[in-house]
Amino acid sequence: MTNHQLPMTNMKRIVVFTGAGVSAESGLGTFRDSDGLWEHYRIEDVCTHEAWLRNPQLCVEFYNARRKDTLAAQPNAAHVAIAKLQHAIPGTRVITQNIDDLHERAGATEVVHLHGEITKLRSENNETATVPLNGWEQHYGDRHPDGSLLRPYIVFFGEGVPYFDEACRIASQADIMVVVGTSLNVYPAASLIHYAPANCPIYFVDPGQPEFGMWADRITHIRKKATEGVPELVEKLIKENS
Ligand code: APR
Protein backbone atom coordinates (compact mmCIF):
# COMPACT_ATOMS: atom_id res chain seq x y z
CA MET A 1 0.00 0.00 0.00
CA THR A 2 1.47 3.39 -0.96
CA ASN A 3 1.26 6.38 1.30
CA HIS A 4 -1.60 8.05 -0.49
CA GLN A 5 -3.69 4.91 -0.09
CA LEU A 6 -3.48 4.96 3.70
CA PRO A 7 -6.94 4.46 5.14
CA MET A 8 -8.60 7.46 6.80
CA THR A 9 -8.17 5.88 10.22
CA ASN A 10 -4.42 6.58 9.99
CA MET A 11 -4.97 10.29 9.59
CA LYS A 12 -4.53 12.41 12.67
CA ARG A 13 -7.71 13.73 14.19
CA ILE A 14 -7.15 17.36 14.97
CA VAL A 15 -9.53 19.28 17.21
CA VAL A 16 -9.43 23.07 17.17
CA PHE A 17 -11.02 24.81 20.14
CA THR A 18 -11.38 28.59 19.96
CA GLY A 19 -12.36 31.50 22.16
CA ALA A 20 -12.84 35.22 21.71
CA GLY A 21 -9.13 35.79 20.98
CA VAL A 22 -9.43 34.20 17.54
CA SER A 23 -11.85 36.95 16.49
CA ALA A 24 -10.10 39.83 18.29
CA GLU A 25 -8.15 40.87 15.22
CA SER A 26 -11.39 40.91 13.23
CA GLY A 27 -12.42 43.76 15.51
CA LEU A 28 -14.68 41.78 17.85
CA GLY A 29 -13.73 42.58 21.42
CA THR A 30 -12.87 39.85 23.88
CA PHE A 31 -14.63 39.61 27.25
CA ARG A 32 -11.95 39.72 29.93
CA ASP A 33 -8.99 41.57 28.43
CA SER A 34 -8.64 45.18 29.53
CA ASP A 35 -11.43 47.15 27.85
CA GLY A 36 -13.21 43.82 27.22
CA LEU A 37 -16.99 43.55 26.91
CA TRP A 38 -17.51 42.61 30.55
CA GLU A 39 -15.83 45.85 31.64
CA HIS A 40 -18.64 47.76 29.93
CA TYR A 41 -21.64 45.58 30.75
CA ARG A 42 -22.68 43.55 33.77
CA ILE A 43 -23.22 39.86 33.02
CA GLU A 44 -26.16 39.97 35.47
CA ASP A 45 -27.87 42.60 33.30
CA VAL A 46 -27.62 40.96 29.89
CA CYS A 47 -26.43 37.37 30.03
CA THR A 48 -28.45 35.40 32.57
CA HIS A 49 -31.91 33.91 32.43
CA GLU A 50 -32.92 36.25 35.28
CA ALA A 51 -31.78 39.22 33.17
CA TRP A 52 -33.92 37.96 30.31
CA LEU A 53 -36.97 37.67 32.57
CA ARG A 54 -36.35 41.07 34.23
CA ASN A 55 -35.51 43.16 31.19
CA PRO A 56 -35.70 41.24 27.91
CA GLN A 57 -35.59 44.44 25.84
CA LEU A 58 -32.14 45.22 27.24
CA CYS A 59 -30.92 41.71 26.36
CA VAL A 60 -32.30 42.06 22.86
CA GLU A 61 -30.59 45.44 22.43
CA PHE A 62 -27.29 44.10 23.77
CA TYR A 63 -27.28 41.17 21.36
CA ASN A 64 -28.54 43.30 18.47
CA ALA A 65 -25.38 45.36 18.94
CA ARG A 66 -23.23 42.20 19.00
CA ARG A 67 -24.96 41.02 15.82
CA LYS A 68 -24.35 44.35 14.10
CA ASP A 69 -20.64 44.16 14.99
CA THR A 70 -20.41 40.54 13.82
CA LEU A 71 -22.01 41.24 10.46
CA ALA A 72 -19.56 44.12 9.91
CA ALA A 73 -16.53 41.98 10.80
CA GLN A 74 -14.55 39.82 8.40
CA PRO A 75 -12.77 36.51 9.06
CA ASN A 76 -9.06 37.00 9.71
CA ALA A 77 -5.99 34.97 8.80
CA ALA A 78 -6.51 32.66 11.79
CA HIS A 79 -10.07 31.73 10.77
CA VAL A 80 -8.84 31.17 7.20
CA ALA A 81 -5.95 28.97 8.35
CA ILE A 82 -8.26 26.85 10.53
CA ALA A 83 -10.58 26.29 7.55
CA LYS A 84 -7.54 25.37 5.44
CA LEU A 85 -6.48 22.83 8.07
CA GLN A 86 -9.94 21.30 8.03
CA HIS A 87 -9.80 20.87 4.28
CA ALA A 88 -6.20 19.63 4.22
CA ILE A 89 -6.70 17.08 7.00
CA PRO A 90 -10.20 15.61 6.75
CA GLY A 91 -11.74 14.84 10.11
CA THR A 92 -10.42 18.03 11.69
CA ARG A 93 -13.17 19.43 13.91
CA VAL A 94 -13.76 22.96 15.11
CA ILE A 95 -15.36 23.71 18.47
CA THR A 96 -15.84 27.32 19.47
CA GLN A 97 -17.05 29.31 22.43
CA ASN A 98 -17.73 32.19 20.06
CA ILE A 99 -21.18 33.24 18.95
CA ASP A 100 -19.88 34.86 15.75
CA ASP A 101 -19.93 33.05 12.40
CA LEU A 102 -16.40 33.94 11.29
CA HIS A 103 -15.19 30.32 11.23
CA GLU A 104 -18.02 29.42 8.85
CA ARG A 105 -17.49 32.51 6.70
CA ALA A 106 -13.82 31.52 6.36
CA GLY A 107 -14.94 28.13 5.04
CA ALA A 108 -14.98 25.89 8.12
CA THR A 109 -17.75 23.30 8.32
CA GLU A 110 -19.63 21.48 11.09
CA VAL A 111 -18.51 24.03 13.68
CA VAL A 112 -19.79 23.18 17.17
CA HIS A 113 -20.87 26.38 18.94
CA LEU A 114 -20.90 25.84 22.68
CA HIS A 115 -22.37 29.22 23.61
CA GLY A 116 -24.89 29.76 20.82
CA GLU A 117 -24.88 31.65 17.55
CA ILE A 118 -25.58 35.35 17.17
CA THR A 119 -27.04 34.90 13.66
CA LYS A 120 -29.89 32.78 15.06
CA LEU A 121 -32.74 33.16 17.51
CA ARG A 122 -34.25 30.38 19.59
CA SER A 123 -37.54 29.42 21.10
CA GLU A 124 -37.86 30.51 24.71
CA ASN A 125 -39.08 26.98 25.51
CA ASN A 126 -36.59 24.88 23.60
CA GLU A 127 -32.85 25.50 23.69
CA THR A 128 -32.15 23.82 20.36
CA ALA A 129 -35.17 25.09 18.38
CA THR A 130 -33.40 27.81 16.44
CA VAL A 131 -34.35 29.99 13.51
CA PRO A 132 -32.02 32.10 11.36
CA LEU A 133 -32.31 35.86 11.57
CA ASN A 134 -31.74 38.04 8.53
CA GLY A 135 -29.86 41.21 9.30
CA TRP A 136 -28.82 42.50 12.71
CA GLU A 137 -32.09 43.43 14.35
CA GLN A 138 -34.25 41.22 16.49
CA HIS A 139 -37.63 42.82 17.25
CA TYR A 140 -38.62 41.93 20.77
CA GLY A 141 -42.00 40.19 20.80
CA ASP A 142 -41.55 38.11 17.64
CA ARG A 143 -42.49 34.47 18.12
CA HIS A 144 -41.02 31.10 17.20
CA PRO A 145 -43.19 28.80 15.03
CA ASP A 146 -43.82 26.81 18.26
CA GLY A 147 -45.68 29.85 19.63
CA SER A 148 -43.17 30.86 22.29
CA LEU A 149 -41.28 34.11 22.46
CA LEU A 150 -38.03 34.28 20.47
CA ARG A 151 -34.87 35.12 22.37
CA PRO A 152 -31.27 35.45 21.21
CA TYR A 153 -29.68 32.04 20.64
CA ILE A 154 -27.16 32.56 23.40
CA VAL A 155 -26.30 30.19 26.22
CA PHE A 156 -26.66 32.49 29.22
CA PHE A 157 -24.54 32.10 32.33
CA GLY A 158 -26.13 29.45 34.56
CA GLU A 159 -27.78 27.62 31.67
CA GLY A 160 -26.88 24.16 30.39
CA VAL A 161 -24.55 23.92 27.39
CA PRO A 162 -26.53 21.83 24.90
CA TYR A 163 -23.62 20.72 22.70
CA PHE A 164 -21.08 20.14 25.46
CA ASP A 165 -21.47 16.34 25.41
CA GLU A 166 -20.86 16.30 21.68
CA ALA A 167 -17.80 18.53 22.14
CA CYS A 168 -16.45 16.17 24.82
CA ARG A 169 -16.92 13.20 22.52
CA ILE A 170 -15.00 15.00 19.77
CA ALA A 171 -12.24 16.13 22.17
CA SER A 172 -11.87 12.62 23.56
CA GLN A 173 -10.99 11.34 20.08
CA ALA A 174 -8.34 13.98 19.38
CA ASP A 175 -4.81 13.06 18.35
CA ILE A 176 -3.81 16.73 18.41
CA MET A 177 -5.62 19.63 20.04
CA VAL A 178 -5.18 23.27 19.05
CA VAL A 179 -6.60 25.88 21.42
CA VAL A 180 -6.76 29.53 20.38
CA GLY A 181 -7.51 32.73 22.29
CA THR A 182 -9.36 31.74 25.44
CA SER A 183 -8.77 32.69 29.07
CA LEU A 184 -10.18 29.32 30.20
CA ASN A 185 -12.38 31.12 32.69
CA VAL A 186 -15.79 29.81 31.75
CA TYR A 187 -16.90 26.28 32.60
CA PRO A 188 -17.79 23.75 31.41
CA ALA A 189 -16.23 24.94 28.11
CA ALA A 190 -12.81 25.46 29.70
CA SER A 191 -12.75 21.83 30.84
CA LEU A 192 -12.77 20.59 27.26
CA ILE A 193 -8.98 20.18 27.27
CA HIS A 194 -9.42 17.68 30.14
CA TYR A 195 -11.14 15.37 27.66
CA ALA A 196 -8.17 15.19 25.29
CA PRO A 197 -6.52 11.76 25.59
CA ALA A 198 -3.40 11.63 27.78
CA ASN A 199 -1.00 11.31 24.84
CA CYS A 200 -2.63 14.11 22.81
CA PRO A 201 -0.37 17.15 22.39
CA ILE A 202 -2.10 20.45 23.07
CA TYR A 203 -0.95 23.62 21.29
CA PHE A 204 -2.24 26.86 22.78
CA VAL A 205 -2.04 30.05 20.72
CA ASP A 206 -2.66 33.07 22.93
CA PRO A 207 -0.51 36.16 23.61
CA GLY A 208 -1.78 36.26 27.19
CA GLN A 209 -1.21 33.95 30.10
CA PRO A 210 -4.28 31.74 30.54
CA GLU A 211 -4.33 29.66 33.72
CA PHE A 212 -3.30 26.16 32.60
CA GLY A 213 -3.12 24.69 36.10
CA MET A 214 -2.33 20.99 36.16
CA TRP A 215 -2.30 20.94 32.35
CA ALA A 216 0.73 23.20 32.00
CA ASP A 217 3.13 20.27 31.35
CA ARG A 218 1.11 19.06 28.41
CA ILE A 219 0.65 22.40 26.72
CA THR A 220 2.89 24.00 24.13
CA HIS A 221 2.13 27.68 24.62
CA ILE A 222 2.62 29.76 21.49
CA ARG A 223 2.56 33.30 22.82
CA LYS A 224 1.48 34.99 19.63
CA LYS A 225 -1.61 36.68 18.32
CA ALA A 226 -3.96 34.39 16.45
CA THR A 227 -3.31 35.86 12.98
CA GLU A 228 0.39 35.15 13.36
CA GLY A 229 0.51 32.00 15.49
CA VAL A 230 -2.35 30.04 13.92
CA PRO A 231 -1.25 30.19 10.26
CA GLU A 232 2.29 29.18 11.29
CA LEU A 233 1.00 26.27 13.37
CA VAL A 234 -1.40 25.17 10.64
CA GLU A 235 1.42 25.03 8.07
CA LYS A 236 3.47 22.89 10.46
CA LEU A 237 0.56 20.54 11.17
CA ILE A 238 -0.29 20.13 7.50
CA LYS A 239 3.35 19.41 6.69
CA GLU A 240 3.70 16.84 9.47
CA ASN A 241 0.34 15.12 9.14
CA SER A 242 -0.87 15.03 5.55
N1 APR B 1 -5.02 36.35 19.42
C1 APR B 1 -5.18 35.30 20.26
N2 APR B 1 -5.64 35.41 21.52
C2 APR B 1 -5.95 36.65 21.94
C3 APR B 1 -5.83 37.79 21.13
C4 APR B 1 -5.34 37.61 19.81
N3 APR B 1 -5.18 38.62 18.96
N4 APR B 1 -6.24 38.88 21.84
C5 APR B 1 -6.60 38.43 23.05
N5 APR B 1 -6.43 37.09 23.13
C6 APR B 1 -6.71 36.17 24.23
C7 APR B 1 -6.52 36.75 25.61
O1 APR B 1 -5.16 36.68 26.01
C8 APR B 1 -7.43 35.85 26.45
O2 APR B 1 -6.73 34.70 26.93
O3 APR B 1 -8.06 35.79 24.16
C9 APR B 1 -8.50 35.41 25.45
C10 APR B 1 -9.85 36.07 25.67
O4 APR B 1 -10.39 35.62 26.89
P1 APR B 1 -11.92 35.95 27.25
O5 APR B 1 -12.19 37.39 26.97
O6 APR B 1 -12.16 35.47 28.63
O7 APR B 1 -12.74 35.11 26.17
P2 APR B 1 -13.17 33.58 26.20
O8 APR B 1 -12.17 32.75 26.93
O9 APR B 1 -13.52 33.19 24.83
O10 APR B 1 -14.50 33.67 27.07
C11 APR B 1 -15.27 32.52 27.28
O11 APR B 1 -16.91 33.88 28.32
O12 APR B 1 -18.52 35.58 28.62
C12 APR B 1 -18.17 34.47 28.02
O13 APR B 1 -19.64 33.37 26.65
C13 APR B 1 -18.51 34.21 26.60
O14 APR B 1 -17.66 32.47 25.16
C14 APR B 1 -17.30 33.47 26.08
C15 APR B 1 -16.71 32.87 27.35
Residues whose N, C-alpha, C, O or C-beta is under 5 A from the ligand:
A	BS01	APR	G19 A20 G21 V22 A24 E25 T30 F31 R32 D33 Q97 N98 H115 G181 T182 S183 L184 N185 V186 V205 D206 P207 G208 P210 K224 K225 A226
